[in-house]
Amino acid sequence: MGNISEDINSKFANSKIKAIINIKYTANWINSIENEFFRPYGISPQQFNILRILRGAKEPIKVQTIKDRMIERAPNATRLMDKLCDKNLIERVRCEGDRRVVYINITKEGQKLLKDIDKNFKLDFLDKLTLKEAEMLSSLLDKIR
């Protein structure tokens, strides 16, 4: 990967157009790396995000709370959770007071999978940035939003 102009063989009208194309291109590049990394574990990056949310919650939480906390807003979050449930990585817990309310909890198998992933999860491409550059990048992205 070189610079964006070389990678997609394109010239840009101005630096702002170049920046937005670069953000989109880089996001897709990172998605490809993530998809490749998670494939052997049998989950997607979005499912990993759900498992991390549940681990961080330390208690069963509502489906809507999970959806609100997701990095990538997924309209198919319920389907993603169904697949995690089928793999016994999460479980649904009905509310005693209101049977219509469903909580989601991470299972022991889900916790174990996250521990395995944590051992191997590396973002080597970020080693190209200094801590100061990473802070600056994050700050600029916050500024855009």
Secondary structure, DSSP 8 states (H G I E B T S, - for coil): ---HHHHTT---SSHHHHHHHHHHHHHHHHHHHHHHHHGGGT--HHHHHHHHHHHHH-S-EEHHHHHHH-SS--TTHHHHHHHHHHTTSEEEEE-SS-TT-EEEEE-HHHHHHHHHHHHH---GGGGGS-HHHHHHHHHHHHHH-
